[in-house]
Amino acid sequence: MCGIAAVVMQHGSAAPADVVWRMTNALAHRGPDDEAVYLSGPVALGFRRLSILDLTPSGHQPMSTPDGSVTIVFNGEIYNYIELRSELEARGHKFRSSGDTEVLLHAYCEWGAECLPRLNGMWAFLVHDQHRKVIFGSRDRFGIKPLYRHQSDGTTLFASEIKAIRASGLYTSVTNWGTAARFLLEKRLDDTAETFYEGIVQVGAGAAFELDLTGNYREWLFWSLDDIGKSPTANPADAFAELFEDAVRLHMRSDVPVGVSLSGGLDSTSIMCASARLRAASDANGDLQAFCYMAPEFDEMDYIRETIRQTGAVLRRLETTPQSLWSDFERVLWFQDEPVHAMPALIGYQLMKLAADHGIKVMLNGQGADETIGGYSSYFSDYWHTLLSTRHPLRTWGEIGAYVASHGGRRGPLALRQARQLAQTRLSQLGPYRALRRVRRRLRREDSWFSPELSTYLPEEPDAHNARRDLDGALASSVMRSPLPLYLRVEDRNSMAHSIEARLPFLDYRLVALMFTLDPEWKLRGPWNKYVLRQAMRGRIPESVRLRIDKMGFPVPWRQWAAEDLREPMRAIITSRQARERGVYNTEAILRDFEGCRRGEPDLLTRMFNMVEFELWARMGSCAL
């Protein structure tokens, strides 16, 4: 929902209206339904509206209190706004609208920064508080909704997307080569506050901040996974099922049509079936629509058909080709502002367009489940490591045996590898890893694909022995560092490119808090990942989906496409004059490895995709070493 922008001038200078209008216009795709700017001395707030709740002019932003002393621009949704409104009315607050923006404004007026823990939703907002002479703002617990900041002499800019800061006329695009080096040499994206643009940073997930009118900026966390304590839950599966049903109920609050992104997997199927139950209970009008993509090589239609039969939903299937996806590549990068992780990001872009073409303005999907409940295959190793480190060797042996019985492999080598990893972890705690990091940096510097200068931009990393190696540590890292922040960015830009709001029920903070209070065997057990979700969904989703152990999502046959359909377009970029003059690539070395890429070597495929898209991204702005 919506796009926001702000210009804050220091030392009393008046904020220029033309600057905030340029920034706001750059966000038109995020809000095609309304636009407005607020000007008050050194502060200018801009807003583009995507109407989801309260479609009347009463939901217009920027929104001010009756006396005009507090003004807000807000991107996102406060799902529990009805409950908060009742609480505020009991405290004497009066409301003129039926949406969530006015509730958030009054919540700030009533509780100040302490309103944030009361919110259940996704948000990025800015408040001009004339009483306190500050800009107060926040980003939701997981950073579902974006907010970027650029501060230079005399001016601070905020915006929902980087492109709005670039459009301000007050920022000159300069490549952040530290971020670029992490991407090209280490395949890392969105795991720090830094962006690909020097001087533009993200406000942190779960953060609040204040900026005074002299330019002093202070940011702090109002919520953190580290603050979640362990507490016993009598029946985790029942507790999860109850919370999940309520999360989906809240996420379906909308005055416009809601659809569901559906694969044949556990997460989206759970959302789909819960949505159907809730719609049936409320006698909702119209069809529930589901949107999917299936490459012929990764067909999950048998699972999807069972879900459609159970829910009665209408299925909309994306039909596309590698050539069609490639033709959208530069457009996707324009919306994203930064490189993406893989070709499925382009699938997501086209899937959202399909939804928009069928009148959908809100899409529910299953993002966040893998990183909080334990959905990736790598988490099995973290689980076994946790068991071993807590002195449960026989239990670990049994768990590995149950895993290989369903997934294949040999128990002995897996158990030996786990024991070796545990020993290495304990040894690493005896001293820093500086020597090892120096070796790794030297190897990266010798990467034949890129200029030797590139590795000099790699930042120093924290000591490896400080990292948690248990399952909850791995999950926390996935949520707060990688890969979830990247996936949230890609999903937000893909959906908002088509003026659609993406909602993520699995990131209801109550569900996430529950998961981080549970013991590891409720996340993984034997052959099963997401164990508590599987138990919670018993009798609620098709058994074939609940009990499947493989995982797909929306995969594409990238190996085949790179070797055939997209070979020539990729080669044209690698050998282009722009690429040769970039000063970053060793074109001859990349071409020598191109045949290896065609043969399907996985690491080469990923690196080739990254190199090609970085070159496409670089053409959108200044980029030279």
C-alpha positions, 0 to 999 in steps of 0.5 A: 500500500502506497509510497512515501517520500520526505525532505527535511531541511536543517537549520530552518531552510524551507523544504523545496516543493519541487524536490518532494514532488519529483520524489513522489512522482517516481513512486507513482506505481506504488500509489495510482489512486491519489497523490498529495504533498504536505509542506511545513517550513523545513519539512515536506512529506509526499504520498502516493496512495494505493487504496486498500482500506477506506476507499473514500477521500477520508483515507487521504494522506498526508493525514494530520490531527485536527489541530494540524500539529501532527502529520503522518505519511504511512505505507503498509497495513495495521491489521489489528487497527479495528481492535486498536481503534476501539481501545483509542475510542475508549480513551476519548479519541474521535475518528473521521475515517474507517481505515488504519492510517488515522488509527496509527496517527492517533496511536502515536499521539496517545503512546508515542514510540510505545505505540509500536509494540501494539501494532500487528502489521507491516509498515514504514511511516514518517510523522512530523511532530511539531510539538517536539520538532522531530520527524519520528518514524519506524519500519515493521519488525521484519522490514516487510515494507521498505524505507531508505534514507540519504543524509547530506549537508543540510538535507535528509531524504526518506523514500519507499524506494531508492529511485525516489531519492535518485529522482530528487535532484539532490543526490548524485548516483555513485556505486557502492563498491563494497556492496557490489563486491559482496554481490559479485564475489560472494553472491550476497544481497540485502544482508546489511543496511548498505545498498548498491548506492553510496550514501543511501541506506535502509532503515533497519527492520524492527527499528524506530528513529527520530530526526530533529531539525538540526539533522541529528538522527537516532535509530533504535530497535523496538523489537528483536528476536533476541528479546523472545524468551523460551516459554513452555507451550502445552500443545504447540501444534494447536497453538500454531493452528489457532494463531495461524488461522487468526493471522490469515483472518487479519491479513484478509481485511481489505476493501478490495479483492484478495488473491493467493499465490499458490504453489503445490507446497505446504506454505501457500496451500495452508494459506489457501485453505485457511482463506477458503474456510474464512471466506465460507464462514463470512459468506464472502461474495465472489470467487477466491482466485489463486495464481500459480506458475509451473514450468513443465520440468517442475510440475506440481499440478497434482498437488495444486488440483487437490487444493483447488478441489478442496477450496473451490478456488479459481486457478489462474496459471501463468504461461510464459517463456524464457524469451518473455522473461528476458524481455522484462529483465531490465524493467524488473531491475528498474523497479527493484533498483538493485540486482535480484537473486535468480530468474524466479524473481522475474516469474514473481514479476509476471505473476503479479501482473497476471493478478493485476490483470484479473482485478486483484489488489491484495495477494497473500503468499507464504514468504517467511515460513521457510526462515521461521519454521525451518523449511530449507534443507540446510536446516537439517544440519543445524538441527543435528548440530544442535542435538550433538552440541547438547550431548544427545549423540544417540538421538542425533544418530536416530534422527539422521537415520530417519532422515536418510530413510526418506531422503536418501544418503548414508547415515554414517558419513552424515553423522561423521560430518556433523561430529567434525563440524561440531569439533571445528565449531568448538575449536573456533571459539578458542581464537579469532579467524583473522588468518582464515579470513585473510586467506579467503580474501586473497582467494577472492582477490584472485578471482579470474572473472573480475578486476583485482581491484574489486576485492579491495572493496570487500569490508572486514567481517566480524569474527566467525566464532561469534556466530551462533551455529545452532538451529535457532541461530541459523533461523534468526540469521535467515530472518534478519540477515539472509535470505529473508530481507532479500526475498521481502525486497523482491516481493515488495517491488514486484507486487508494487510494480503492478500496484498490488499489495503483498501480504505475508501471514507467516510473518505475523509476529505472534507466529514468529515469536511462538516459533522461537519459543519452541524446542528444535524438534518442533521445527525439524523431526526425522525426515520432516521440516516444518514439523509443527506446521505439518501437525497443525494442518492435519485435517485442514489441507490435502494430505498429499501436500501435508506429507510431501517431503520435496520442495520446489516453490516456483523454480525454472529450468535455468540450466537449459535456458542458459544453454539454449534460449538465453545463450546469445542474449547473455553472450551479447551482454558479456561481449558488449562494448559497455561491459568491456569498458566497465573496468570490472570484468575480465571478459576473456576469462568469463568467455572461457568459462561460458562453455562450462556454464552451458554444460550446467555447472551450478556455481557457474550458472549463478555467477553468470546470471549475477554478472549479466544482471549486474551489467544490466543494472550498471547501465541504469546509472554511473558505474565504474571502478 
